[in-house]
Amino acid sequence: MRILYCFVTAVFVLGSAVAGLAGGVGGLVLGASSEQPMQILLLALIVVVVGGVGSVSGTIIAARPPALSSFRN
């Protein structure tokens, strides 16, 4: 049981490190502005509320209108 706990912890740490690295590189490559986080968080909240927290298919369907509207701008 101790080996499983160590494995789960190692996978969590590795995943967090990769996510942090990807976020850092993504910020450098794509650039960031002070208005961007609020827009992204608001769209993500709308998608989750409309699509449903436990429904993957609902979230995918709810994400289509914001994704399609971003191509028009």
C-alpha positions in Angstrom: 0.0 0.0 0.0 2.9 2.3 0.7 4.3 1.8 -2.8 0.9 2.8 -4.3 0.9 6.0 -2.2 4.4 6.9 -3.4 3.5 6.2 -7.0 0.3 8.4 -6.8 2.3 11.2 -5.2 5.1 11.0 -7.9 2.6 11.1 -10.7 0.8 14.1 -9.2 4.2 15.9 -8.8 5.2 15.1 -12.3 1.9 16.2 -13.7 2.0 19.5 -11.8 5.6 20.1 -13.0 4.7 19.5 -16.6 1.6 21.8 -16.3 3.6 24.5 -14.7 6.3 24.3 -17.4 3.6 24.3 -20.2 1.9 27.4 -18.6 5.2 29.2 -18.4 6.2 28.4 -21.9 2.7 29.2 -23.2 2.8 32.6 -21.6 6.1 33.4 -23.2 5.1 32.1 -26.6 1.5 33.5 -26.8 2.0 36.6 -24.7 -0.3 37.7 -21.9 -2.3 40.8 -21.1 -4.1 41.9 -17.9 -7.5 41.5 -19.5 -7.0 38.0 -20.9 -7.4 35.9 -17.7 -10.8 37.4 -16.8 -12.2 36.8 -20.3 -10.9 33.2 -20.4 -12.3 32.5 -16.9 -15.6 34.0 -17.7 -15.9 31.9 -20.9 -14.9 28.7 -19.0 -17.4 29.4 -16.3 -20.2 29.9 -18.8 -19.2 26.7 -20.7 -19.2 24.6 -17.5 -22.5 26.1 -16.2 -24.3 25.6 -19.5 -22.8 22.2 -20.3 -23.0 20.8 -16.9 -20.3 20.0 -14.4 -20.4 16.2 -14.7 -21.2 16.0 -18.4 -18.3 15.8 -20.9 -20.6 15.8 -24.0 -22.6 18.7 -22.6 -19.4 20.7 -22.0 -18.2 20.0 -25.5 -21.5 21.2 -27.0 -21.6 24.3 -24.8 -18.0 25.1 -25.8 -18.9 25.4 -29.5 -20.5 28.9 -29.6 -17.6 30.6 -27.8 -15.0 28.8 -29.9 -16.8 29.6 -33.1 -17.3 33.3 -32.1 -13.5 33.6 -31.5 -12.8 32.8 -35.1 -15.0 35.8 -36.3 -12.9 38.4 -34.4 
